[in-house]
Amino acid sequence: MSHVPVLLHSVMGFLNPQPNQNFVDATLGGGGHAKEILVHTSPRGMVLGVDWDADALERLRSQSIPRLIMQKGNFAHIENIVAENEFGPISGILFDLGFSSLTLEESGRGFSFQKDEPLDMRYDQDNPRTAAHIVNRYAEEEIANILWQYGEERYNRRIAAAIRATRKQHSIQTTTQLLDVIARAVPTGYRHSRMHYATKTFQALRIATNDELENIRQGLTGALKILPPKSRLVVLSFHSLEDRIVKNFLRDNKDTLTILTKKPIVPDRAEVDANPRARSAKLRAAEVID
Ligand SMILES: C[S@@+](CC[C@H](N)C(=O)[O-])C[C@H]1O[C@@H](n2cnc3c(N)ncnc32)[C@H](O)[C@@H]1O
């Protein structure tokens, strides 16, 4: 299974890569967008590709892609990462906040409730906090808040209470154990609704484990500090919490940025049919004012 780059054509349209320009791909993942950028920036343009998932970088390293510099790191520190690599001048930065299908299918770290795996959910194995830590150690109230804020899970209180009751008997260490707890906590009707009843809980735990929303805020702020006049910022987001942060960030920086997407760009039917993961994608782009 490979990761199909989302809204590839629009991303390229907004980044507008030209021969010998340099770009930062803050979320390198499977390298789909980066490879396309490199096609347009030949012969000497470079891409600095950042990802905090060592496995993702390892998979790409074996492909030995020319003009691609790979750096493990959290894009929250994008400013330092770019400085340490003495990378530039930069013509644009891409953030693809989506969830890589490779991570979902192959990581073995409990991102998917369809697999029986340890409840880890860390993209970055150097992060000391796992999803199991949150589930087994956090106060019931705190868990309920996480499920509500990051998952908009309406049965957050019932699920949090069930987690607390269960962990008094035994700790919850696997996706299957957690799935079981959720199934027992939610009403029968909810268990048979169109969206899987564990979707929101898993999303919320993943966001909390990785501090995803705070990273986005810091990443965008850092990006703006290193983007020179006329350069471009392109962000793909995949749920309303992310998109709200991006939208507000662009709006709050109108003095420095020209917003290129009055409304977010979304994939057309054909793309969603071919790649269901593109379904909720929203692209926003801006250019730094001269
Ligand atoms: C959807 S994938 C990117 C796919 C890529 N655009 C492509 O075309 O193959 C998102 C990637 O961002 C990485 N990621 C998520 N949050 C990150 C962060 N804070 N810092 C660095 N990488 C991050 C994930 O590990 C994942 O590999």
Ligand as a Chemical Component Dictionary entry (heavy atoms), coordinates in Angstrom:
data_LIG
# 
_chem_comp.id                   LIG 
_chem_comp.type                 NON-POLYMER 
_chem_comp.pdbx_formal_charge   0 
_chem_comp.three_letter_code    LIG 
# 
loop_
_chem_comp_atom.comp_id 
_chem_comp_atom.atom_id 
_chem_comp_atom.alt_atom_id 
_chem_comp_atom.type_symbol 
_chem_comp_atom.charge 
_chem_comp_atom.model_Cartn_x 
_chem_comp_atom.model_Cartn_y 
_chem_comp_atom.model_Cartn_z 
_chem_comp_atom.pdbx_ordinal 
LIG C1  C1  C 0  0.072 12.738 5.095  1  
LIG S1  S1  S 1  1.726 12.433 5.440  2  
LIG C2  C2  C 0  2.539 13.360 4.196  3  
LIG C3  C3  C 0  2.448 12.745 2.852  4  
LIG C4  C4  C 0  3.302 13.411 1.807  5  
LIG N1  N1  N 0  2.874 14.758 1.518  6  
LIG C5  C5  C 0  3.304 12.578 0.558  7  
LIG O1  O1  O 0  2.892 13.078 -0.505 8  
LIG O2  O2  O -1 3.738 11.424 0.615  9  
LIG C6  C6  C 0  2.028 13.353 6.875  10 
LIG C7  C7  C 0  3.408 13.121 7.463  11 
LIG O3  O3  O 0  3.640 14.156 8.403  12 
LIG C8  C8  C 0  4.373 13.624 9.456  13 
LIG N2  N2  N 0  4.142 14.539 10.597 14 
LIG C9  C9  C 0  3.002 14.731 11.291 15 
LIG N3  N3  N 0  3.195 15.647 12.235 16 
LIG C10 C10 C 0  4.487 16.052 12.132 17 
LIG C11 C11 C 0  5.279 16.988 12.856 18 
LIG N4  N4  N 0  4.789 17.691 13.874 19 
LIG N5  N5  N 0  6.565 17.156 12.463 20 
LIG C12 C12 C 0  7.082 16.447 11.427 21 
LIG N6  N6  N 0  6.382 15.540 10.723 22 
LIG C13 C13 C 0  5.092 15.348 11.072 23 
LIG C14 C14 C 0  3.852 12.219 9.641  24 
LIG O4  O4  O 0  4.832 11.415 10.255 25 
LIG C15 C15 C 0  3.559 11.806 8.199  26 
LIG O5  O5  O 0  4.614 11.084 7.660  27 
# 
loop_
_chem_comp_bond.comp_id 
_chem_comp_bond.atom_id_1 
_chem_comp_bond.atom_id_2 
_chem_comp_bond.value_order 
_chem_comp_bond.pdbx_ordinal 
LIG C1  S1  SING 1  
LIG S1  C2  SING 2  
LIG S1  C6  SING 3  
LIG C2  C3  SING 4  
LIG C3  C4  SING 5  
LIG C4  N1  SING 6  
LIG C4  C5  SING 7  
LIG C5  O1  DOUB 8  
LIG C5  O2  SING 9  
LIG C6  C7  SING 10 
LIG C7  O3  SING 11 
LIG C7  C15 SING 12 
LIG O3  C8  SING 13 
LIG C8  N2  SING 14 
LIG C8  C14 SING 15 
LIG N2  C9  SING 16 
LIG N2  C13 SING 17 
LIG C9  N3  DOUB 18 
LIG N3  C10 SING 19 
LIG C10 C11 SING 20 
LIG C10 C13 DOUB 21 
LIG C11 N4  SING 22 
LIG C11 N5  DOUB 23 
LIG N5  C12 SING 24 
LIG C12 N6  DOUB 25 
LIG N6  C13 SING 26 
LIG C14 O4  SING 27 
LIG C14 C15 SING 28 
LIG C15 O5  SING 29 
# 
